[in-house]
Amino acid sequence: MKATITAIVQNFIDAYRAEHALPDYWRPVRVRLGDAGREEVKLLQTIVKPDHYLPDDILPGANTLISYFLPFRDWLAGTNNQPGIASPEWAAAYIATNTMAANLNAHLRDALHSLGHRAAVPENIGFTPEELMSRWSQRHIAWLSGHGTFGVNRMLISPDGCTGRYFSIVAVLPTRHDDILPEELCLYKRNGTCGLCMRRCPQGALTPDGFDRRKCWEQCLGNDRLYPGAQVCGKCVVGMPCSLTAP
């Protein structure tokens, strides 16, 4: 089933990029299938926010989290590896990836329907400037699906690094599920080394004691004023040991 879903997703990406004449932003997609009934899923309403959606809220009876990672190419990460605001290429890739993923999610849902499986796309996830949190955290869904572990930068570090974007849908599938990754991939959390992401943050939002999401958001809004629709920064994910691969 994972191979089938991976082919559906990758074929859509290839066709979409050609149709829209987009640069080669993405490395091959990585798909993981998480167990929607896993006990840790309930933690979403504790570690993210109390009204975080559970899989059953999206699709009653859902047993599978379909999470996919679109890892960025090294050339794209390289454009953003300098102080200051996000690079124009980084901002353009962010907008293009989000736009494509909305279409891709619907395509994947419909493709699964055509194969006789129920599936649904999370909607109305409720991200607001007041809370700066979503009711469907793509990174936490990716963690539950076995993509990787969280770095000090609050990004998910996978075997393909932390430079890219995660998206997901839920489904009812007869399939084997991936386990949560047991090995800590963040060097700082593993043995106290690195910590480069904390030094790279333009706003000082990352410290050993926590994450100031307001400072992070201020930086993203500054970039958005220059690149409308790109509320993004990315300085804490490029030029690091975990950018393009797990250290």
N, C-alpha and C positions, 0 to 999 in steps of 0.2 A: 504493500500500500504506500509506503514512504517513497519508493521509486516512482510509482505512478504519479503521486502528488508533486514530486520534484520535477518530473518531466512536464507536467501541466504548467507549473509556475515558470520554469526556465524557458519553455517555448513561448509563453506569453511575453516574457521580458524581452526575448530576442526579437519577436515580431513588433512589439511596441517601440523598441528603440529604433528599429529600422523605419517604421512608419512615421515616427516623429523626428527622424534625423538627429537623434540625441548622441552626444559623445559616449564613449565606452566607459561609463561611470562605475559599473559593477563587476566584481568577480562572480564566479558561479554561485548560485543561490544555495543556501544550506537550510534544509528542512528538518525539524524535530517534531515528534508527536508525543505530547504530554498526556498523562493520565488525569482526566478532569475530576476523577473521584479520589485523587491522592489527598491524604490528610492535610498536607501542607497548603493545599489550595485555600482552605479556610483561613489561613494566615493573612491572605490578601486584605481582609477587613480589619486586621490589626496592624500590619506593618506598612500598609499603603494608606488606606482611609476606611472609616467604618462603613461607608456606603459603596465600597468597591463592588462591582458586579462579580457574581460567581457564574461559572459556566451555565448552570441551570437557568439563570436569569436571561441569558442570551438565547439559549435553546433548551427547552425542557428535555431532560434525558440525555443531554450531551455527555459523552464519555471520553472525548478526545479534544485536546488543544492542538491545533495545527499552527505552529509558530515557524516563521521563516525569516532568515537573515539575509539581507542584501549587503555584503561586504564591499566597501569602496575600493577602487583601484589605488595602487601606491602613488601614481602620478597625481591623482586628485588630492590625496592626503598631503602630498608634497606642496601643493599650491597654498595650503592653509598653515604651513609650518613656519610662520613668522609672527612677530608681535603685532598687536593692534586688532583691527576688526577682521572679520572673516573674509576670505578671498572671494572674488566674484564667482569663481568656478565652484567653490564650496557652497555658496548660497544658491547658485543655480541648480546644483545637484540635489540639494535639500528639497527645493520646490518640485523639481522634476520627479524625485523619488516618491514624495508624498502623493503627487497627482497620479502617478502610475499605480501606486499601491491601492488606491481607492478603486480603480478599475480592475486591478488584479484580484483583489478580494472578492469582488462580485463575480468575476470570471471563474475563480476557483470554486466558489459556492455553487454556481450553476453547473460546472463540470462534474462536481460530486453528485449533484441532483441527477444528472443524466446517467450516472453510473449506479443510481439506486440508493444513494446515501443522503441522509438529512444533514444539512449544514447551515450555518448562519453567520452573518458578519456583525460584530459588535457595533452598535450605533448609539448616538447620543451619549458619548462617554463623558461629557461634562467637564472638560478642562476649562478652568476659568482663571483670569488674572488674579482673582482674590485668593484662591486656594493654591494655584500652581500645581495641582495634582489632578490626575485623570481617574475616572471610575473604571478604566480598563488599562492598566499599566502594561505596555508592550514588553518592557524589560523584565518585569516580574513574571509575566506569562512565559517569556523566553527562558528565564531561570527555571521555572517549574517544568519546562519541556526539555531541559537538559542541554541548553546551548552553552552555558558557561557560569561564571561566578562574578559577583559585583566587585569592581575596583574601588579604590578610594575616590575616584572621580564620579562615582555613582553610575558609571556605564557598565554594561555587561561585557566581560572579557570572555571571548570564545576561542576555540582553536584557530579561528581566522581573525583574531584580534577584536578590538572594540570600535573600529572605524567603519561605520555603516548604519543601517536602519533595520529595526525589527518590526514585523507586522504579524497579525494572527487572525484566525477565525476559529469557530468551534464546530464540532461535528459528532455524529454517531457513526463509528467505524468499527469493523471487525479487524483489529490490528494490535500488534505488540507496541507497547508504549516505551519511550525512552526514559531512563532514570535521570534524576537530578545529578548533575556533575558533582562528584564527591571531592575532587581535588581543588584546592584554592589556587587560582591562577594569578591573583594580584600579588606582585612581589612584596609590596609594603605590608600587606596583610599576612603574607606567608612568613616573611623573615625580617621585616623592618627595613628592607633595602628599597631603592628607587625613590618613590615619593615625588617623581618629576611632575606629575599632574598638578600637585599642589603649588609648585613653583611656577607653573605655566599659566595658571588661571589669572586673567587680567584684573579680576575684581577681588581676588583673595577670598573667593567663596568656599574654597576647599582647605580644610585644616585637619590635623589628626583627630580633632575632637568632634568634627561634624561638617555639615554642608549648609551654607546659607543660600537657600534657593532664591531669596529676594535679590541678592547681589548677582547671582547667575542670570536671573531674569532681566535685570537692568542692562547687562551686557548684550543679551539677546535682542532686547528692544532697540538698543543702539544700532545694531546691525540691521534690524528690520527697517529702520528709518532710511538707511542707505539702499537696502535691497528689499523692497516691499514684499511681504509674504515669507521672508526668511528670518524667522525668529530663532536664530541659531548662532552658535559661536564655534565650538569644536576645537578650541585651543588645547583643551585638556585630553584630547584623544589622538593627537598627531605628534609624530616625532618621538615616540616613546617605545619602550620594549614591547608593550602590549598592543601597539597600534594595528599591526597587520598580521600578527600571529600571537599565540600564547607564549609568554616567556618561559 
